[in-house]
Amino acid sequence: MEGIAPALKRKLSIATVASVLTVVLFMLYSYWAVQEDDSYIFYSYAKNIVNGHGYVFNIGERVNATTSPLYTLLLAGGYAMFRFLPFVTIPLVGHLIGAIALFFLCFLLMQSFNSEKGTLFPFILPLVFLTIPMLSLAIGMETFLTLMLAMASITFYSKGRLTAASLACSLAILARPDMVILAAVLVSYQFIRTRRLPNIEVAIVFVLPLLTWLIFSLMYFGEPLPTSLAAKLAQTEAGLWGEGPVFF
């Protein structure tokens, strides 16, 4: 098969989007009452922000135990906007953020691989992704937001939109710090291909959001990194996860 006709490709795209939307809505309904324990760390921070107590877990204690400032702020912003509705809660906002991110993640998976000639792969991939059993463990967490931003960064990069890719990658790191690995991979790949480092505009767009949060964190909490990172390192040193560089 040399290629898929444009008309068939459009129909497949529409069918994929409709199928993904249906599955995501079904998942949203099915997991409506499911909450992971760790998600309540984000919920507590978001609640205190909205109630005017600041970015804290315990009122009066400026300690950053969240590894996802972006998700925490989105939770707080969403709840602040819609809490006038009696049925709106912070866990509900978390579920909606996750569902929206999951939908766009699948859409970007299709878009990123839509250049594949003569295959149904880009249209099947999003639905295969949704069958991963461990997705349920990410309900209420920052995972779907992180993956969506990471996929957006890859999609923009593949289309040559380096500034947009840089911003998406920076936001992905604010959603989950280990996405710095993705940034390193993209920069390395770009250098191997072009023998050039990112230009100043791309670098500024990447650094500015991260620098803003680091400065705020240093001034507000007295340290740039979350305390949970130290806890994970201590658990690793204690051998809780196993031997060797398992932390990475």
N, C-alpha and C positions, 0 to 999 in steps of 0.2 A: 504494500500500500504506500504510494508515493506521498500522499498528503490528504488531509481532511478538508473537504470543501468549506469555504467560508460560511455558507449558509448552515451547514451541519455543525460547524464549530460554534456558531452563535446559539443554535438550539441546545447543544451540549452544555454550553456555558450557563444558559438560563436554567436548564434542568438541574445542573450541579448546584447552582445558587439556591434554587427552590428546595432541593433535597437537603442541603446543608442547613438551611433555615429551619426546615421541619424537624431535623434531628436535634438541632441546638435548642429549639423551643421545647421539644419533648424532654431533653435532658434537664432543662431549666425547671420544668414541672416535676420531673421525677425526683430531682435532688433538692427540691424546694426546702425541705425540713432538715437537710443534711448540713452539719457544721463541723468543720475540723477545729480541734482545740486551739491550734496556733492562730487561726483566723481572728480569735477574740483579742489577741494582742493588738492587731490592727484596728479592730472595732473600738477598743478602749481608747486608743490614742485619738482616733477620729472623733469619738464622742466628746472627749475633753477639749479638743480643738474647737468644735462647734459650740460648746458650752462656755467658751472663753477662758478655760484653764490652761491653755497652751499645749504645746507638743509634749505631753507627759502621759505616762501610764498611771502613776499615782499622783494625785494632786499635790503640788508643791515640790515634787522631786523631778528635777530636770535630768532624766536619764533616757538615752535613746536605745531602746531594745528592739527597734524595727530595722529590718534590712531593706525595706522598700518604702522610702519616703514618697515616691510618686503615687503608689497605690494608696497609702495612708491619706495623702492630700486629696486624691480623687474621691475617696470614701467620704471625707469630711465635706468636700465641696458639693458632692451629690446629695448628701443628707441635708446640708444647710439649705440647698435650693428647694427641696421637695418635702421637708419635714412638716410643712403646714398641712400636708395630707395625712389623715389619721392612720392610714395603713402603712406608711413608709417608715421603715426601720433601717438601721445601718447594715445589718446582715442582708436585708433585701437589696440595698444599694450594691453591696458586694457581689451578690448573685448576678445582678443585672450587668455590672461592669464585666464580670467573668464571661457571661453569655455573649455580650456584644464583642468582647475581645476574641472569644472563640470563633464567632462567625467570621470576623474580618481576618483572623489567622487563616482559616480555611480558604477564604476568598483569595488571600495573598498567595497561598500555596498553589492554587489553580493559576493565578496570574503569572507567578514566577516561572512555572514550567509550561506555560502556554505556547512557548516557542518550539516545543517538541514537535517535530514534523511527523505526521502520519501515525500518531499513537493516541490512545485514549488515556494515557497516564495522567496528564494534568487534571482530568475530570474525575478520575477514580481516586487519586491521591487524597483529597480532602476527606472523602467519606471513609477511606481506610484509616486515616488518622483518628477519626472520631470513634473508631472501634477499640482504641487502646484502653484496656480495662483500668489502668492507673489514673485516668483522667478524673475519676471520681474523688481521688485523694487530694485534688487541687481545688476543690470547691471552696469558695470563700477566700482563697489565697491569691497571691500576686502572680501565680504561674502563667495564667492565660494572657494577662496583660503583657508580661515579659516576653512571651513567645510571639505575640502579635507584633510588638515593637521590633523584636529581632528579625522577624520575617519581613517587616516593612523595610528595615535597613537593607536586607539582602535584595529585596525587590527593587528598591531605588538604585542600589549599586549596579544591579544587572542591567538597568535601563540607562546607566550613565549619569544619574542624578546624584552626584557625590555629596552635595551640600545637604540635600534632603536625607540621604543615607546617614550622613554624619549626625544630624539632629536626632533621627530615629534611634541610632545606636547609643547616643548619649542618654536619651530618655530610657532606653532599655536597661542601661546600667543603673539609673536611678530607680528603676523598677526592681532590679535584682543585681547586686554588684558583680556576680560572676559573669555577667555579660561583657565584662571587660575583655574576656577571652575572644569573644566575637569581634570586638574592635581591633584587637591585635591581629586576628586572622585576616580581616579585610584590609588593614593597612599593609600587612606583609604581602598579601596577594597583589595588591595594587602596585607595590614597589617591585615585585618580581616581574609583573607585566610591563610596567612603564619605566622602571628605574627612577621613579620620582616619588617623593613623599607628598602627602596631601598639601594643597596650597593653603595660604593663610586664612582664607575665608572658611574653608572646610574645617581647619583646625580650630578657629575661633568658635564656630557653631557647635563643635563637639565639646570644647573645654568649658564654655560659658555656663551652661546649666549645671555641670558638675562642680565647677568652682564656686558658683553661687551657693549650692547646698553645703559644700565643705566649709565655706566661710561662716554661713549661718550656724552649722553644727558646732564649729569651733567656738563661736561666740556664745551660743545658747547652751550647749551641753558641756563646753570646756574640753571637748575632744572631737576629732573629725570622724572617727569610725564608731559604729554601733557596738555596744557592750556585748551583743549576742555573738559577734565575731570572736571576741576573746573567749567566750564560753565554748564555742565550737572548737577553737584551737586547743583549749584545755581538755576537752573530751577526747580529741585526737591524741594528745600527748599521753593521756591516761590509758590509751589502747582500747577505748570503748568501741571504735569502729573497725578495729583490726590492725594488722601490721602494715608497715610500709607507708608510702605516700597516699593513703586512701582518702585523706581529706580532699585532695584535688580531684 
